[in-house]
Amino acid sequence: MWAEDDLYPGVPCLQSYSVPVDGIKYLMYHGTSRYAAQQIMALGFQPSANGMLGRGVYLSRDLNKASRYPLNLPEHERVVIRVQVNVGRVKKIDYQGHPMQKTWHAHGYDTAWCPPGCGMVPSGLEEDCVWDPRRIQILDIIYSKLQHGFSHMQYGYYH
């Protein structure tokens, strides 16, 4: 029940199997609750203290991945924040127990990338972790069709 329009043609939106190029800006997505989205819009992203890839803001270039979160909420209570990210220097983390799985930033990387199907993410979908939230520019919020009963996506723009 989620769809993506190409509203930002100047920003590449990689297919989830494409390797990100260092220093480029990409469209990414962050799934969250409506309440948390309001907090993020007001205060910006706050990095998770710890997670599969350690500290950072967890995003995906795959809208399907982001639209599943939070996993414990029904779809009509979820939103996806669309962002533009300057990935900086990217480290591919493609298996559990990778020597830099949680220390990639200490080795000079700005973003950790888990390619789809690598065994890191239970869904098998692509995931990114961005160390510094200042690399993330919020573009808008994508609402599920279920939230408003529309036959197309509704976009709310916030700056």
C-alpha positions as CSV (number, residue, x, y, z in Angstrom):
1,M,0.0,0.0,0.0
2,W,3.0,2.3,-0.5
3,A,4.2,4.0,-3.7
4,E,7.0,6.3,-4.7
5,D,6.8,9.2,-7.1
6,D,9.9,10.7,-8.6
7,L,9.5,14.1,-7.0
8,Y,13.2,14.7,-6.8
9,P,14.8,13.9,-10.2
10,G,18.1,15.5,-9.4
11,V,18.8,13.0,-6.5
12,P,19.6,9.5,-7.5
13,C,17.4,6.8,-5.9
14,L,19.5,3.7,-6.1
15,Q,18.0,0.3,-6.7
16,S,18.7,-1.6,-3.6
17,Y,21.3,-3.9,-5.2
18,S,23.4,-1.0,-6.4
19,V,26.6,-0.2,-4.5
20,P,26.5,3.4,-3.2
21,V,29.2,5.7,-4.5
22,D,31.2,7.6,-1.8
23,G,30.3,11.3,-1.4
24,I,27.0,11.2,-3.4
25,K,23.6,12.2,-2.2
26,Y,20.8,9.6,-2.3
27,L,17.2,9.4,-1.5
28,M,16.5,7.1,1.5
29,Y,13.7,6.3,3.8
30,H,13.1,5.9,7.5
31,G,10.0,4.1,8.7
32,T,8.5,5.2,12.0
33,S,5.3,6.0,13.9
34,R,3.4,9.2,13.3
35,Y,4.3,10.5,16.8
36,A,8.0,9.8,16.3
37,A,7.9,11.4,12.9
38,Q,6.6,14.6,14.5
39,Q,9.5,14.5,17.0
40,I,12.0,13.9,14.1
41,M,10.5,16.8,12.1
42,A,10.8,19.1,15.2
43,L,14.2,18.0,16.5
44,G,15.9,16.1,13.7
45,F,17.1,12.6,13.7
46,Q,18.7,11.2,16.9
47,P,21.1,8.4,16.3
48,S,20.3,5.0,17.9
49,A,22.8,4.3,20.6
50,N,23.2,0.7,19.4
51,G,21.9,-1.6,16.8
52,M,23.0,-4.2,14.3
53,L,25.6,-1.8,12.8
54,G,26.2,0.1,16.1
55,R,25.4,3.8,16.7
56,G,23.7,5.8,13.9
57,V,20.5,6.6,12.1
58,Y,19.1,3.6,10.3
59,L,17.7,4.1,6.8
60,S,17.0,2.2,3.6
61,R,17.0,3.0,0.0
62,D,14.2,0.4,-0.3
63,L,10.8,2.0,0.4
64,N,9.4,-1.5,1.0
65,K,11.9,-2.0,3.8
66,A,11.2,1.3,5.5
67,S,7.4,1.0,5.2
68,R,7.6,-2.1,7.5
69,Y,8.8,-0.1,10.5
70,P,8.0,0.0,13.3
71,L,7.3,-3.7,13.1
72,N,5.0,-3.7,16.0
73,L,2.6,-1.1,14.6
74,P,-0.2,-1.6,12.1
75,E,0.4,-0.1,8.7
76,H,-2.2,2.7,9.2
77,E,-0.1,4.0,12.2
78,R,3.2,4.1,10.3
79,V,4.8,6.7,8.1
80,V,7.9,6.9,6.1
81,I,10.2,9.9,6.2
82,R,11.9,10.6,2.9
83,V,15.3,12.0,3.2
84,Q,18.3,13.0,1.1
85,V,21.6,11.7,2.5
86,N,25.2,12.6,1.7
87,V,26.6,9.1,2.3
88,G,30.2,10.3,2.6
89,R,32.6,7.3,2.8
90,V,30.6,4.0,2.7
91,K,31.6,0.7,4.2
92,K,29.9,-2.5,3.0
93,I,29.0,-4.8,5.8
94,D,27.8,-8.0,4.2
95,Y,27.9,-10.7,6.9
96,Q,27.2,-11.2,10.6
97,G,30.4,-10.9,12.6
98,H,32.1,-8.7,10.0
99,P,35.2,-7.2,11.8
100,M,33.9,-3.7,11.3
101,Q,30.2,-4.4,11.9
102,K,30.0,-1.9,14.8
103,T,33.3,-0.1,14.4
104,W,33.1,1.2,10.8
105,H,33.0,4.8,11.9
106,A,36.2,4.5,13.9
107,H,37.9,3.4,10.6
108,G,36.9,6.6,8.8
109,Y,33.5,5.6,7.3
110,D,30.4,7.8,7.4
111,T,27.8,5.2,6.4
112,A,27.6,1.4,6.7
113,W,25.7,-0.4,4.0
114,C,24.1,-3.9,4.2
115,P,23.3,-5.1,0.7
116,P,20.1,-7.1,0.2
117,G,20.2,-10.8,0.6
118,C,23.5,-10.8,2.5
119,G,22.1,-12.4,5.7
120,M,22.5,-9.3,7.9
121,V,18.8,-8.3,7.8
122,P,16.1,-10.8,8.5
123,S,13.9,-9.4,5.7
124,G,16.7,-9.8,3.2
125,L,16.3,-6.1,2.3
126,E,18.9,-3.3,2.0
127,E,19.8,-1.2,5.0
128,D,22.1,1.8,5.7
129,C,23.3,3.3,8.9
130,V,24.5,6.9,8.9
131,W,26.8,8.0,11.7
132,D,26.1,11.8,11.7
133,P,22.5,12.9,11.4
134,R,23.8,16.2,9.9
135,R,24.3,14.3,6.7
136,I,20.6,13.7,6.5
137,Q,18.2,16.3,5.0
138,I,14.5,15.6,5.6
139,L,12.4,16.1,2.5
140,D,8.9,15.0,3.4
141,I,6.6,12.3,4.9
142,I,5.0,9.6,2.9
143,Y,1.7,8.3,4.3
144,S,0.2,4.9,3.6
145,K,-2.9,4.8,1.4
146,L,-4.7,3.2,4.3
147,Q,-4.3,6.3,6.4
148,H,-6.4,8.5,4.3
149,G,-8.4,6.3,2.0
150,F,-6.9,7.9,-1.1
151,S,-6.2,5.9,-4.3
152,H,-2.8,7.5,-4.4
153,M,-0.1,8.5,-2.0
154,Q,-0.5,11.6,0.0
155,Y,2.7,13.6,0.7
156,G,3.1,16.1,3.5
157,Y,5.9,18.5,2.9
158,Y,7.8,19.9,5.8
159,H,10.9,22.0,5.8
